[in-house]
Every structure is written in structure tokens, then in C-alpha cells.
Amino acid sequence: MGWFVLDSLIPLDRWVRGDGPFLFSGFPVDGSECILVKPLTFMNLSGEAAVGVCRQFAVGPADLLVLLDDVNLPAGDLRLRRSGSAGGHNGMASIGEALRTQDVPRLRIGIGRPSELGGLVDYVLSPFTEEEEPVVRQAVVEAGGIVRAFCSGGFEGAAELYSRWKAGSRSDSVAGSEKTDKRAAGMSEEPSDGLANTE
């Protein structure tokens, strides 16, 4: 889901390889330059990309906003936190371990759990249902707005927009209608999630 949000903000031809296992693209917002990042590692090695980002752009953990999917949230739901445990998410655990702190802002994007018995991996990689698609597309729009707010106003700016979203003040626009799997990464192997950081 993190990659899908980032792809809604930046054209595919504007991503370049960083000094570590990640792609990045400049993202100007309100006169500030934000860097959007796509880790190229497996999810459980996301910390390698996070360390590379902090080193290349001289930022700290608190300057990052990690986008991650969450099977414990209903499809399309969002949860913004400044810090906290990994909550069972291997990618977030890797980032916390690599950066030696849990004080890393994160935006969780709900993908729900399978309603029937079956493998969680198969569920995560399966397309959203027709009922889920519009909800998830709207969540991508909202998550993109929170990324913009983080880039221009830091965590406080993102939290203000998130609070309005939680109160039911959602935008009227919707994302594209492309079918996507629940990780929406466009990679042949299991991808990591997205990162954004301010300079």
C-alpha cells in the first residue's frame, strides 16, 4: 500500500536509485523539498533502507514518515502515530531495530483480514474485492494528503489533517481505478513499504 500511495504522488519516471537499497524522488510542497522513498528490500529488511535514507539525506528517525499496510485495521482505515511498537509488523520492527528507536512516525493503512480460512500471504497479495476497491482508493487519496501535510508541516501538520479525516471530513476526490493487490508495489518479489522524509 505504501508504494501505491507514493505512485499516486510521483510519476514512475521520476524515481532514481539512492545510495542504499531504495529509490527516491524529490517532492516539493509549499516551498519545502520532501523526499519520497521506495525501499527495494524485502519487507523484513526495511531497516536497511531507512538507515541509508537517514545517512544520505542527513535526517533523523523523527523526520521519517513510514507508510505500511496493516491487516489488523479494516480495509481503507488509517492510523497515524508518532511512535510506538511495531505491532507485529516485520517491516516496522526492522526499521525500529536498525534505527535503534521506536520514535519513528508511521501511517498504517488498513487492508483487513481474510474472512475465510487461508494463508495470510495469499490474502495480502490478492486483489481487493469490488466492495473494498472504492474504500481503498479513497484511503490512498487521504494517505497522500497526510504525506503532503507531513512534508509541509511535520508530524503536527499530518496529525491535524488526520484528525479531520477521523472526524469524517474526507476529500471528495478518488484515486485511479487500477486494480491492485493489497501491497500494491509493482514488484515481482515481496516489497517493503514507503517512506517519506523532510529535509
CORLINJO-V230582 format. One record per pair of residues at least 4 apart in sequence whose C-alpha atoms are under 8 Angstrom apart, sorted by the first residue. I is the first residue (numbers start at 1). J is the second residue. D is the distance in whole Angstrom. If there is no record, write none. Layout:
[[I;J;D] [I;J;D]]
This chain:
[[1;5;6] [1;67;8] [1;68;7] [1;69;6] [1;109;7] [1;140;8] [1;182;6] [1;183;5] [1;184;5] [1;185;7] [1;193;7] [2;6;6] [2;67;5] [2;68;6] [2;69;7] [2;183;7] [2;184;8] [2;185;8] [2;193;5] [2;194;4] [2;195;8] [3;7;6] [3;38;7] [3;183;8] [3;184;6] [3;185;5] [3;186;8] [3;193;6] [3;194;6] [4;8;6] [4;140;7] [4;183;8] [4;184;5] [4;185;6] [5;9;7] [5;140;5] [5;141;7] [5;143;7] [5;144;6] [6;10;6] [6;36;7] [6;144;7] [6;194;7] [7;11;6] [7;12;7] [8;140;8] [8;141;8] [8;144;7] [8;175;7] [9;144;7] [10;14;7] [10;15;8] [10;25;8] [10;27;8] [11;15;8] [14;25;6] [15;23;6] [15;24;5] [15;25;5] [16;23;5] [16;24;6] [16;25;6] [17;21;8] [17;22;6] [17;23;4] [17;24;6] [18;22;6] [18;23;5] [18;24;6] [18;53;8] [18;56;8] [19;52;7] [19;53;8] [19;56;7] [20;48;8] [20;49;6] [20;52;5] [20;53;7] [21;39;6] [21;40;5] [21;41;6] [21;48;7] [21;49;5] [21;52;7] [22;37;7] [22;38;5] [22;39;4] [22;40;5] [22;41;8] [22;49;6] [22;52;8] [22;53;8] [23;37;6] [23;38;5] [23;39;6] [23;40;7] [24;35;7] [24;36;5] [24;37;4] [24;38;6] [25;35;6] [25;36;5] [25;37;7] [26;33;6] [26;34;6] [26;35;5] [26;36;6] [27;33;6] [27;34;5] [27;35;6] [27;36;7] [28;32;6] [28;33;4] [28;34;6] [29;33;6] [29;34;7] [29;148;7] [29;151;7] [29;152;6] [30;152;6] [32;151;7] [32;152;6] [32;199;8] [33;151;8] [33;198;7] [33;199;7] [34;151;6] [34;196;7] [34;197;6] [34;198;5] [34;199;6] [35;196;6] [35;197;5] [35;198;6] [35;199;7] [36;194;8] [36;195;6] [36;196;4] [36;197;6] [37;53;8] [37;194;6] [37;195;5] [37;196;6] [37;197;8] [38;192;8] [38;193;7] [38;194;5] [38;195;6] [39;46;7] [39;49;6] [39;50;8] [39;191;8] [39;192;6] [39;193;7] [39;194;7] [39;195;8] [40;49;7] [40;191;7] [40;192;7] [41;45;6] [41;46;6] [41;48;8] [41;49;7] [41;191;6] [41;192;6] [42;46;7] [42;189;8] [42;190;6] [42;191;5] [42;192;5] [43;90;7] [43;91;5] [43;190;7] [43;191;6] [43;192;4] [43;193;7] [44;90;5] [44;91;5] [44;92;8] [44;93;8] [44;94;6] [44;192;7] [45;49;8] [45;91;7] [45;94;6] [45;95;8] [45;192;8] [46;50;6] [46;91;5] [46;92;7] [46;94;6] [46;95;6] [46;192;6] [46;193;8] [47;51;6] [47;91;7] [47;92;8] [47;94;5] [47;95;4] [47;96;7] [47;97;7] [47;98;5] [47;99;7] [48;52;6] [48;95;8] [48;98;7] [49;53;6] [50;54;6] [50;95;6] [50;98;8] [50;99;8] [50;195;8] [51;55;6] [51;98;7] [51;99;7] [52;56;6] [53;57;6] [53;58;8] [53;59;8] [54;58;5] [54;59;5] [54;60;6] [54;61;7] [55;59;7] [57;199;7] [58;199;8] [59;63;6] [59;64;8] [59;197;8] [59;198;8] [59;199;7] [60;64;7] [61;99;7] [61;101;8] [61;103;7] [61;104;5] [61;105;8] [62;82;8] [62;103;6] [62;104;5] [62;105;6] [63;104;8] [63;105;8] [63;154;8] [63;197;5] [63;198;6] [63;199;8] [64;104;6] [64;105;6] [64;106;8] [64;195;7] [64;196;6] [64;197;4] [64;198;7] [65;104;7] [65;105;5] [65;106;5] [65;107;7] [65;147;8] [65;150;8] [65;195;6] [65;196;5] [65;197;6] [66;104;8] [66;105;6] [66;106;4] [66;107;6] [66;193;7] [66;194;6] [66;195;5] [66;196;7] [67;106;6] [67;107;5] [67;108;6] [67;109;7] [67;193;6] [67;194;5] [67;195;6] [68;92;8] [68;106;7] [68;107;6] [68;108;5] [68;109;6] [68;193;5] [68;194;7] [69;108;6] [69;109;5] [69;110;6] [69;111;6] [69;183;7] [69;193;8] [70;89;8] [70;108;6] [70;109;6] [70;110;5] [70;111;6] [70;112;7] [71;110;6] [71;111;5] [71;112;5] [71;113;5] [72;110;7] [72;111;8] [72;112;6] [72;113;7] [73;77;6] [73;78;8] [73;109;7] [73;110;4] [73;111;6] [73;112;5] [74;110;5] [74;111;6] [74;112;4] [74;113;8] [75;109;8] [75;110;5] [75;111;4] [75;112;5] [75;132;7] [75;135;7] [75;136;6] [76;109;6] [76;110;5] [76;111;6] [76;132;8] [76;135;5] [76;136;5] [76;137;8] [76;138;7] [76;139;5] [77;109;6] [77;110;5] [77;111;8] [77;139;7] [78;107;7] [78;108;6] [78;109;5] [78;110;6] [78;139;7] [78;143;8] [79;107;6] [79;108;5] [79;109;7] [80;105;8] [80;106;6] [80;107;4] [80;108;6] [80;159;7] [80;162;7] [81;105;6] [81;106;6] [81;107;7] [82;103;7] [82;104;6] [82;105;4] [82;106;6] [82;155;7] [83;102;6] [83;103;4] [83;104;5] [83;105;5] [83;106;7] [84;102;6] [84;103;7] [84;104;8] [85;93;8] [85;102;6] [86;90;7] [86;92;5] [86;93;5] [86;96;8] [86;102;8] [88;93;8] [89;93;6] [90;94;6] [91;95;6] [91;192;7] [91;193;8] [92;96;6] [93;97;6] [94;98;6] [95;99;6] [96;100;6] [96;101;5] [96;102;5] [96;103;8] [96;104;7] [97;101;7] [105;155;7] [107;143;8] [109;139;8] [109;143;8] [111;124;8] [111;136;8] [111;182;6] [113;120;8] [113;123;8] [114;118;7] [114;120;7] [114;123;6] [118;122;8] [118;123;8] [119;123;6] [120;124;6] [121;125;6] [122;126;6] [123;182;8] [124;181;7] [124;182;5] [124;183;7] [125;181;5] [125;182;6] [125;183;6] [126;181;5] [126;182;6] [127;179;7] [127;180;6] [127;181;4] [127;182;6] [128;132;6] [128;133;6] [128;179;8] [128;180;7] [128;181;6] [128;182;7] [129;133;6] [130;134;8] [131;135;8] [132;136;6] [133;137;6] [133;179;8] [134;138;6] [134;174;8] [135;139;6] [136;140;6] [137;141;7] [137;174;6] [137;175;5] [137;176;7] [137;177;8] [138;142;6] [138;173;7] [138;174;5] [138;175;6] [139;143;6] [140;144;6] [140;175;7] [141;145;6] [141;171;8] [141;173;7] [141;174;6] [141;175;6] [142;146;6] [142;165;8] [142;170;7] [142;171;7] [143;147;6] [144;148;6] [145;149;6] [145;161;8] [146;150;6] [146;158;5] [146;159;8] [146;161;6] [146;162;7] [147;151;6] [147;158;7] [147;196;7] [148;152;6] [148;158;8] [149;153;6] [149;154;7] [149;157;5] [149;158;5] [149;161;7] [150;154;4] [150;155;5] [150;156;7] [150;157;6] [150;158;5] [151;196;8] [151;197;7] [151;198;6] [152;157;7] [153;157;4] [153;158;7] [154;158;6] [154;198;8] [155;159;6] [156;160;6] [157;161;7] [158;162;6] [159;163;6] [160;164;7] [161;165;6] [162;166;6] [163;167;6] [164;168;7] [164;169;5] [164;170;8] [165;169;5] [165;170;5] [180;184;5] [183;191;8] [185;191;6] [187;191;7]]
